[in-house]
Amino acid sequence: MIALLLASTWVYIAANFPNSKSVTKEGPPNFQLMKKKSKFKNLKKFDLSKTIPCQFEGYQAMTKAEFNRLSLPLKAQKVLLRNDRFKEDAFYYYAFQENLNGNYGIVIFSCLEGMGNELTCLVYSKQGTYQGIEVLAYNGADMDMVWNMKGTFGTKGKYKFEYKKYLGTENQVCEWYKASLKFSENGTIASSDTTYRVKEDPNVPCSEKKFKKKN
């Protein structure tokens, strides 16, 4: 009799207080809703060089519940959050991409510690499987230093980008390189080799570098 009561009790607990292993996972992201909330669709160019840091007028903020529905692995969460918790009014829907070679891209607009902005692309298969996370563009400044990454989508899911870091004006470039990403049909994301136009000298700070004067 006691054994029967214990068994009944465990059945009740399991049914009403499920543990983490038995909790049903939420379904894939609602792509149509995210597409509707995004300010832009299927952009080719991503460039934040003329945007003001942390100014998000006209963009739809992402809620914590919406962030959780993305089902991002811990590694991707750390890349996007830069800490262990979600901050309200920190992430905004920017663009919804259907030009990733058969994959979907959800581009999030976020602030870089008050000094700049960033566009981060979360890549999913059309079935809702998370594929990866990539930064598409960012800008920023600190004292006299300015940096900017921008890029353009081409055909078959290829994204070409360039990065510049300079002192005050683009005539005083400290570092400048180009590279590309390839979004494949099977969900993999491949990076190309980096081509440097100007390589930063780790032994000479940019502020102490002697730049050649242009005629």
C-alpha positions in Angstrom: 0.0 0.0 0.0 2.8 2.4 1.0 4.7 1.5 -2.2 1.6 2.3 -4.3 1.2 5.6 -2.6 4.8 6.5 -3.2 4.5 5.5 -6.9 1.4 7.7 -7.2 3.2 10.6 -5.6 6.1 10.4 -8.0 3.7 10.3 -11.0 2.0 13.4 -9.7 5.3 15.2 -9.2 6.6 14.2 -12.6 3.5 15.4 -14.3 3.2 18.8 -12.5 6.9 19.7 -11.8 8.9 18.5 -14.8 12.7 18.6 -14.5 15.1 20.2 -17.0 15.4 16.9 -18.9 11.7 16.5 -19.5 10.9 20.1 -20.3 9.7 20.3 -23.9 12.0 22.6 -26.0 10.4 25.5 -27.7 9.9 25.3 -31.5 12.1 27.0 -34.1 12.2 30.8 -34.3 9.2 32.5 -35.8 10.9 33.8 -38.9 7.9 35.5 -40.4 7.4 37.6 -37.2 11.1 38.5 -37.1 11.0 39.4 -40.8 8.0 41.7 -40.0 9.8 43.3 -37.1 13.0 44.0 -39.0 13.5 47.4 -40.4 15.3 46.1 -43.5 15.0 43.0 -45.7 17.7 41.3 -47.8 20.2 44.1 -47.6 23.4 43.8 -49.7 25.5 46.4 -48.0 26.2 46.7 -44.3 28.0 49.9 -43.3 27.7 51.7 -39.9 30.5 54.3 -40.5 28.0 57.2 -40.4 25.8 56.0 -37.6 25.7 57.6 -34.1 26.7 55.2 -31.2 23.8 53.7 -29.4 21.1 55.6 -31.2 18.2 53.2 -32.1 15.3 55.5 -33.1 13.0 53.7 -35.6 14.2 50.2 -34.7 12.2 47.4 -33.0 13.7 46.3 -29.7 14.1 42.6 -29.0 12.5 41.3 -25.8 14.1 38.8 -23.5 11.4 36.2 -24.4 12.2 36.7 -28.1 15.9 36.3 -27.4 15.3 33.1 -25.6 13.2 31.7 -28.5 16.3 31.9 -30.7 17.7 28.9 -28.8 21.3 30.1 -29.1 24.0 27.9 -27.7 26.1 29.3 -24.8 29.0 30.3 -27.1 26.8 32.3 -29.4 25.1 33.9 -26.4 28.4 35.1 -25.0 29.4 36.6 -28.4 26.1 38.5 -28.6 25.6 39.4 -24.9 29.2 39.8 -23.9 28.1 38.8 -20.4 25.8 36.2 -18.8 22.5 38.1 -18.9 20.2 39.8 -21.3 19.9 43.6 -21.1 16.6 45.2 -21.9 16.7 47.8 -24.8 20.1 46.6 -25.9 19.3 44.5 -29.0 17.2 45.6 -32.0 15.9 43.9 -35.1 17.8 45.4 -38.0 17.5 43.2 -41.1 16.1 39.8 -42.2 18.2 38.1 -44.8 17.0 35.4 -47.2 20.1 35.8 -49.4 22.4 33.4 -47.4 22.5 30.6 -50.0 19.3 28.8 -48.7 19.7 30.0 -45.1 18.0 32.7 -43.1 19.9 35.5 -41.4 18.5 37.6 -38.5 20.7 40.7 -38.2 20.7 42.3 -34.7 21.7 45.9 -34.1 23.4 46.5 -30.8 25.6 49.0 -28.8 29.3 48.5 -28.1 29.7 50.0 -24.6 28.5 53.4 -25.6 31.3 53.9 -28.2 29.9 52.3 -31.3 27.4 50.0 -32.9 27.5 46.4 -34.2 25.5 44.3 -36.7 25.5 40.6 -35.8 24.0 38.0 -38.0 22.4 34.9 -36.5 22.2 32.2 -39.2 19.5 29.5 -39.3 18.4 26.8 -41.8 14.9 27.3 -43.1 13.8 24.5 -40.8 14.9 26.5 -37.8 18.3 24.8 -37.0 20.9 27.3 -35.7 24.0 27.4 -37.9 26.2 30.1 -36.5 26.9 33.7 -35.6 28.9 36.3 -37.6 29.6 40.0 -37.2 28.8 41.8 -40.5 29.7 45.4 -39.5 30.6 47.7 -36.7 32.0 51.1 -36.0 33.5 52.8 -33.0 35.9 55.5 -31.7 38.0 56.0 -28.6 39.8 59.3 -28.1 41.5 59.9 -31.5 41.2 56.3 -32.7 38.4 55.3 -35.2 37.6 51.8 -36.4 35.1 50.5 -38.9 34.1 47.2 -40.5 31.8 47.1 -43.5 30.8 44.6 -46.2 28.7 43.6 -49.1 26.8 40.4 -50.0 27.5 39.0 -53.5 26.1 35.9 -55.2 25.8 32.4 -53.7 26.1 33.6 -50.1 29.5 35.3 -50.3 30.1 38.3 -48.0 33.1 40.5 -48.7 34.2 42.8 -45.9 37.0 45.2 -45.0 38.2 46.6 -41.7 40.0 50.0 -41.1 41.5 51.4 -38.0 42.9 54.9 -38.2 44.1 57.9 -36.2 41.7 60.8 -36.7 41.4 60.6 -40.5 41.6 57.8 -43.1 44.9 59.3 -44.3 46.4 57.9 -41.1 45.6 54.3 -41.4 47.0 52.0 -38.7 45.4 48.8 -39.9 43.5 47.8 -43.0 42.5 44.4 -44.2 40.0 42.6 -46.4 38.5 39.1 -46.2 35.2 37.3 -46.9 32.7 34.8 -45.5 31.0 32.0 -47.4 27.5 30.8 -46.3 27.0 27.4 -47.9 23.8 25.5 -48.6 24.6 22.8 -46.0 24.8 25.5 -43.3 28.6 25.8 -42.9 30.2 29.2 -42.7 33.8 29.4 -44.1 36.2 32.3 -43.7 38.7 33.3 -46.3 42.4 34.2 -45.8 42.9 37.8 -44.7 44.5 40.2 -47.1 46.3 43.1 -45.4 46.7 46.5 -47.1 48.2 48.0 -43.9 49.3 45.7 -41.1 49.5 47.2 -37.6 52.9 47.1 -35.9 52.5 45.6 -32.4 55.7 47.4 -31.3 54.6 50.9 -32.4 51.3 52.3 -31.1 49.2 54.0 -33.7 49.4 57.3 -31.9 53.2 57.2 -32.2 53.4 56.0 -35.8 54.9 58.4 -38.3 52.5 58.6 -41.3 53.7 59.4 -44.8 52.3 62.8 -46.0 50.2 62.6 -49.1 50.8 65.1 -51.9 
